[in-house]
Amino acid sequence: MITINLVLRSQLKKIIGKDEIVIQIEKGSNFIALAEGLCIKYDHTLRNILFSEKYGFMWLCIKNRKRVLPDEILEDGDKLILLPPLAGG
């Protein structure tokens, strides 16, 4: 198991009710596994927010102040931020 810090923004902050959480996940996990774990641990309605039926996981992933892909492997002590997808024209 590894320990990560997840800074909460947007809908995640509203549903979970905190600015930041410390969470333990399996070694070798990525952002998608983290999102799945959040759905199980906090609220199954998060699935509708974090995953699109058509596109899957679409959130912007920040790891230690750098943008990374959702399949990036997380490491012990990482500081993470998940930002919702943006739309506009």
Backbone torsions as a table, in degrees:
resi	resn	phi	psi	omega
1	MET	NA	147.3	174.7
2	ILE	-124.1	158.4	179.0
3	THR	-112.3	130.3	178.3
4	ILE	-128.2	158.8	174.4
5	ASN	-107.8	126.3	-180.0
6	LEU	-116.2	115.8	176.0
7	VAL	-83.1	128.9	-174.9
8	LEU	-100.5	135.3	178.3
9	ARG	-131.7	165.2	169.1
10	SER	55.0	-136.6	-176.9
11	GLN	-62.1	-33.2	179.9
12	LEU	-61.7	-44.1	179.1
13	LYS	-62.8	-41.1	-178.8
14	LYS	-66.4	-44.4	-177.0
15	ILE	-73.4	-45.1	-176.8
16	ILE	-79.3	-28.7	174.7
17	GLY	82.1	20.6	179.5
18	LYS	-139.3	158.9	176.2
19	ASP	-81.7	-29.9	-176.4
20	GLU	-154.9	144.7	176.2
21	ILE	-132.0	153.1	172.1
22	VAL	-106.3	128.4	-174.5
23	ILE	-135.1	145.5	176.0
24	GLN	-104.8	134.0	178.6
25	ILE	-135.8	166.3	179.6
26	GLU	-65.2	139.7	174.1
27	LYS	-59.1	138.1	-178.6
28	GLY	91.7	1.1	179.8
29	SER	-75.5	157.2	176.1
30	ASN	-119.7	-174.5	-179.0
31	PHE	-61.8	-35.9	-179.3
32	ILE	-66.1	-42.6	176.5
33	ALA	-63.6	-38.2	176.7
34	LEU	-60.8	-46.5	179.9
35	ALA	-61.7	-42.1	176.9
36	GLU	-59.8	-43.2	179.3
37	GLY	-63.6	-38.1	177.3
38	LEU	-63.0	-39.5	179.0
39	CYS	-61.0	-40.1	-178.9
40	ILE	-74.1	-45.8	-172.9
41	LYS	-73.6	-39.8	-171.0
42	TYR	-104.6	-51.7	-173.7
43	ASP	-168.3	121.4	-179.3
44	HIS	-63.4	-19.3	176.2
45	THR	-68.5	-16.1	175.3
46	LEU	-59.9	-28.2	179.9
47	ARG	-55.5	-41.0	-180.0
48	ASN	-68.3	-24.6	-179.9
49	ILE	-87.1	-42.6	-174.1
50	LEU	-83.8	-26.3	-175.4
51	PHE	-126.0	130.7	174.9
52	SER	-92.6	136.5	177.1
53	GLU	-57.8	-39.2	-175.3
54	LYS	-82.5	-39.2	-171.3
55	TYR	-113.5	-7.9	-178.7
56	GLY	79.2	-140.1	-177.8
57	PHE	-82.4	118.9	-173.6
58	MET	-119.9	6.2	-175.0
59	TRP	-76.2	150.0	175.9
60	LEU	-76.9	129.9	-175.1
61	CYS	-107.6	124.5	177.4
62	ILE	-116.6	125.4	178.7
63	LYS	-124.8	116.3	179.5
64	ASN	50.8	47.5	175.3
65	ARG	71.6	15.5	177.0
66	LYS	-127.9	139.4	176.5
67	ARG	-71.9	133.6	179.5
68	VAL	-135.8	168.0	176.9
69	LEU	-78.5	154.2	-178.5
70	PRO	-59.8	-21.4	-179.6
71	ASP	-90.2	7.8	176.5
72	GLU	-61.0	130.3	178.9
73	ILE	-74.0	132.5	-179.5
74	LEU	-88.1	148.4	-177.9
75	GLU	-125.1	156.3	-179.0
76	ASP	-54.3	130.7	177.6
77	GLY	87.4	-0.9	179.3
78	ASP	-60.8	146.6	171.5
79	LYS	-109.3	121.1	-172.0
80	LEU	-119.3	150.6	171.8
81	ILE	-136.4	134.8	172.0
82	LEU	-110.6	123.2	179.2
83	LEU	-112.3	138.0	-177.4
84	PRO	-66.9	156.5	177.0
85	PRO	-63.7	147.2	179.8
86	LEU	-106.2	147.6	176.2
87	ALA	-133.2	156.9	179.2
88	GLY	169.8	-174.8	-177.8
89	GLY	-149.1	NA	NA
